[in-house]
């Protein structure tokens, strides 16, 4: 059991982490990082990627390329062909991304958990009465992408995307320290609500990519617009895009969170446990 001095040091480290990543001009820092990460100068690229790898456990062995134009180019790297296995069972919804599993399970009415002691509602997050009704007593899982992970996300099943709702907001850090301290954090941050309908069965599965500090840009292949802090376009963006299970849908420009929603009649797979690592293509939910 941790001793009192050790616990004290841990809390001090958490306080420092929270201060350094949240009690700063989050929007300004995020915009600066977006500009800096795009610099294609070889010296800037090499120093910034080197510094990133010094502080994060970055593994580029499965990257399609080993040379990058900029720090951002490295962040949004593509995978080698065959680097991930897509679970073939048609009853399985796969993880859309590499991630650490956060809170998940059954939605109690319209209330779900951010962290112990912190709850939020479907309406707070989705801002869509139709989806709120659909996911009442349904299932959800929070997938956190750390800065070192592969940052692209993929279709959890054969599906059709008919609408994206873009919700502007803040850029609080989405790491566990902030999640334990900032009430309704996901509902305060910038996010996109991707409504997908499965090709077979017609169930509506919704993905909610949530931006974080240093990352407030979400690129979707099927929209000719970069969703970012300066984008003030329409809240609801109609679209028509079809994807095969495991096909790439878009990417974050650093690391953040994706929350996956499914209606009643779908359950989390046994391998999906809070704190565990999951890779894109591995089982996430099972249709009952």
C-alpha positions, 0 to 999 in steps of 0.5 A: 500500500502506498505510504503517506509521502508517496501519496503526497508526491503523487497528488503533487504530480497530478496537481502539476500535470493539471496546472500545466495542461489546463490552467493555461490559455488552452485555445491559444496553445492549441492553435500554436501547436497546430501551426508548429506541428505543420512546419516542414523544416527538416531541423524543426521536424527532427527535433520535435519528433525526437523530443516527442519520442523522448517523452512518449512511448512512440512505436513507429514499427507499424507505420507505412512510412519511416520518413515524415515531412513534419511533426504533424505528418508523423502524428497522423501516420498511416498503418502498414497494410495488414498491421491490424486484423479486423475481427470478421464476425458480423455480430461484432462491432470492432474498436474504431481506434487504438486506445485505452478503455475508459468508462463504459457499460450500460447507460442508466436512463440517459446518464453515463459516467465520465469518472467516479463521482462524475456523470453527464447526460446524453443530451449534454454530449450529443445535443440531439433529442433523437439520439438521446431517445435511441441510446436511453438504457443502451451501451457506451464505451470511452476510448482514450487515445494517448499522444503516442498512439496511432491517431486514425479512426475506422468504421466499427462495421459496414455502415453508412454515415448520413449526418455529422453534427459539429459542436464547438467548444473548449480544449480541456485535456482529456487525460485521466487527471483532468477527467477526474477533476473537470465535471462534464469535460467531454460535453465542454470540449469541441466534438463531432457526432458521427451518426452511422447506420449499419448496412445490415440490421439498420442499427444506429451506432454513433461515434463522438470524437472529442478534441483535447488540448493541442488537438482541436482538428478532426479530419473526416474523409467524407467532408471537404472541410477541416473541423477545428477551432476556427470553423464556424460552419453549420452545426448539422452537416448532412452527408452520404458516405459508406464504409466497410468494416475497418475502413479508415474514416478520418483522424485526429491531429494529436491524441484525444477520445472517441465515445462509441454509442449503441442502442439496447440489444448490444453489449460490450465484449468481454475483453473491453475492461476499464484501463485495458488497451485495445487496438483498432479492429479488435472486438468492442461490442457484440450485437445480441 
